[in-house]
C-alpha cells in the first residue's frame, strides 16, 4: 500500500427521504469540485419535524480526500 496523505472537509447534506440520501447528496455535490474523495464519517444526524412527521433528514459528515 502506498503512503497517502488525506485532508478532511466537513459537509452537511439534507434529504426528505433518508439519511443515506442525505449522505449521498453531500458526497455527490462535493465530488463536483473536489477530487479523490475516498472516505466519509457521519458525525451528526438531525431531523426536522413538521406537523408531527419527519420533514427531512440533515447529516453532517467528514469526508477525506487524498492530496495529489
Long-range contacts (C-beta under 8 A, 24 or more apart in sequence): 4-66, 4-67, 5-66, 5-67, 6-38, 6-39, 6-64, 6-65, 6-66, 6-67, 7-64, 7-65, 7-67, 8-62, 8-63, 8-64, 8-65, 9-34, 9-62, 9-63, 9-65, 10-43, 10-60, 10-61, 10-62, 10-63, 11-60, 11-61, 11-62, 11-63, 12-58, 12-59, 12-60, 12-61, 13-58, 13-59, 13-61, 14-56, 14-57, 14-58, 14-59, 15-56, 15-57, 16-55, 16-56, 16-57, 17-57, 18-57, 19-45, 19-57, 19-59, 21-57, 22-57, 22-58, 22-59, 23-59, 23-61, 26-59, 26-61, 26-63, 27-63, 30-63, 34-63, 34-65, 35-65, 35-68, 36-65, 36-66, 36-67, 36-68, 37-63, 37-64, 37-65, 38-64, 38-65, 38-66, 39-63, 39-64, 40-64
